[in-house]
Amino acid sequence: MAHGAHRSPLLPPHPDLTAARDCEQCLGWGTVVTRDGAHELCRSCQPDAADDEGTDPTGP
C-alpha cells in the first residue's frame, strides 16, 4: 500500500507581509528563525507576535 507524505503538526506562522515589507529585523519575511530552527512571527513588525502564542483566547 502506498502512503503519502505526512503533514508536520507544526505549521509555520502566516505573517502579514504588508506589515513586514520595510522591517529591518526580518528583512520583509515577517518571520524569524529561532535557535531551535523554528519559525516565529517577527516581534518587530507582526502585531500578533506579542499576543499569547498558541493559546486559545476564549479560555478552557
Secondary structure as GFF3:
##gff-version 3
##sequence-region A 1 60
A	DSSP	alpha_helix	17	20	.	.	.	ID=ss1
A	DSSP	beta_strand	31	33	.	.	.	ID=ss2
A	DSSP	beta_strand	39	41	.	.	.	ID=ss3
A	DSSP	three_ten_helix	47	50	.	.	.	ID=ss4
###
